[in-house]
Amino acid sequence: MARLVMKFGGTSVANIERIRNVARHVQREVEAGYQVAVVVSAMSGKTNELVGWCREAAEAVSSDPVYDQAEYDAVVASGEQVTAGLLALLLNKMGLKARSWQGWQIPMETSDAHGSARISAVPPDNLDAGFARGEIAVIAGFQGIHKESGRITTLGRGGSDTSAVAVAAAVKAERCDIYTDVDGVYTTDPRVVAKARKLDKVSFEEMLEMASLGSKVLQVRSVEIAMVHGVRTFVRSSFDDPANPTPGTLICDEEEIVEQQVVTGIAFSRDEAQITLRRVADKPGVAAAIFGPLADANINVDMIIQVVSDDSTTDMTFTVPAAEYERASAILHKAQNDIGFAAVQGATDVVKISAIGVGMRSHAGVAAKAFRALAEKGINIRAITTSEIKFSVLIDKDYTELAVRTLHSLYGLDKV
């Protein structure tokens, strides 16, 4: 019998009525003949509440905001456990045989990086036995267990997506359906471009770029797992009528997509900050001196530009997540003697705009066309990065919507 994994996010399970709607979606697939595993997130807002309680408890004892990460995981993992139990309860009341599974019961084996653990293995034996008993597996997403310590771990924000795809790979599911509050993947954010279109299919590579460059539809790591294991993944809306759902967007191998556009979508991220180090000594090892301390502090660096002057110095410009701007600046000031720079300059009023498409591999001049169009609109480009299937530009935040609309039209994505 074919297997199907269904995942429902926080807005999809926000209250009992929404969970009842989820149960009807599950019932439809069971009646279609599937063995079903359902992965659920915490009810909307619940994880934030639990995180707040952890901070409140820590600050009640000391002004030091640092607290035990293992106990933090034990607290925040409880949100998904509540949802899983409620959904299993409802399914049983509807006459469908179901049981809830916590991450450690499967077990979803992970690293010991509490708060951002990575999945190492998902043995399918326990889930297989449940399927053999005719059960629907209702799984608490976002969580696992570190095998050596026996402690609960969590996978970071959006981790339920990762849980779902990992389960689908483990049980060899026909597909993984990610239900959310949107009905698919669009060419860009419809709130910015009214003519944005829903895509029928997107390749794994394109979705990976979109997810990492600002699209919030799927967590990056979930797309990585789907691509590595070839898990066909649908993005669908849980707000559809369970009796008449729309198909959503399929994320799949490039070979399944008959005709590729040059550019598939435009993504943007406002979560960017720019840092420039002025008059850095142009000598071997200076890049390591700059980026080594940032890497040690787990601060991701993205766009990097180096401009060498005639006096054996260089200006080094790069971007970091906006939330890490102050911490990154402090780390660089602390390392100033080792690096040898004259000044640090920065900006948080920037945005990264990216064009993504596997069709870029076989077309020249795609990025140059964009640079010309942005210049004609009076938009200055601060930094540029490129890869085989995407390019990104850093611009002033005030020009975000104009730039996105310009590129969306430039590559014909407005056309029906």
Helices and strands as residue ranges (DSSP letters): E 3-8, G 10-13, H 16-31, E 35-40, H 46-61, H 69-76, H 78-93, E 98-101, G 103-105, E 109-110, E 119-121, H 125-132, E 136-140, E 143-146, E 151-154, H 159-170, E 175-180, E 201-203, H 204-212, H 220-229, E 233-237, E 249-252, G 254-256, E 265-269, E 273-281, H 286-296, E 304-308, E 313-320, G 322-324, H 325-334, H 336-339, E 343-347, E 350-356, G 358-362, H 366-376, E 383-387, E 390-396, G 397-399, H 400-410
